[in-house]
Amino acid sequence: MLGATLVAGAVFELQTVIDGLPVWATIVLLVAAEAGMAWLALTWSAREGWDGRHRMALAGGALLTYTWHAFLSNPVVPSSPVLDLVSHVVFGLAALALLLVAVQRVKSKV
């Protein structure tokens, strides 16, 4: 589940940094990534044994996607390259810490 979420997130996020991609191709990629992930999540969640670990994998994949994508994004507010990098690293570490806390909570309930 985590791997599928990361792949769908990569397709969703990488299309924003690829220059020269026709609009129709971007739309097809976005719809395919979103529809495919929705189908997988709905199909897998209907199976017996679906629990908090699987929901955690979905949320964790989305969180990690936005974490790595921050390093490819241009800053919203003008800043130095060093400040931009430091802010991404701090955000990434905070996201990982949040994810680890959530994983521990899910493990304690299993």
C-alpha positions, 0 to 999 in steps of 0.5 A, a space after each residue: 500500500 505504501 509503495 502504491 501510494 508513493 508511485 501514484 504520488 510520484 506521478 502526480 507530483 512529477 508532472 508539475 516539474 516536467 516542462 513541455 508536457 502537453 496539457 492533455 498528457 498531464 490531464 491523462 497522467 493525473 486522472 490515471 494516478 488518482 483513479 488508479 489509487 482510488 480504485 486500489 484503496 477501495 478494492 484493498 480496503 474491502 478485503 478482510 484484515 484491512 486495519 490501521 496499518 493499511 490506513 497508515 500506509 496510505 497517509 504515510 505515502 501521501 505525507 512522504 510524497 509531499 515531503 520529497 516534492 518540497 525539495 523540487 519546488 520553487 520557494 513561494 516566498 523569495 529566500 536564499 538557497 540555504 534557507 530554502 534547503 534548511 526549511 525543506 530539511 526541517 519540514 522533512 524531519 518533522 514529517 518523518 517524526 510525525 510518521 514514526 509517532 503515528 506508526 508507533 500508535 498503530 502498532 500499539 493497537 494491533 
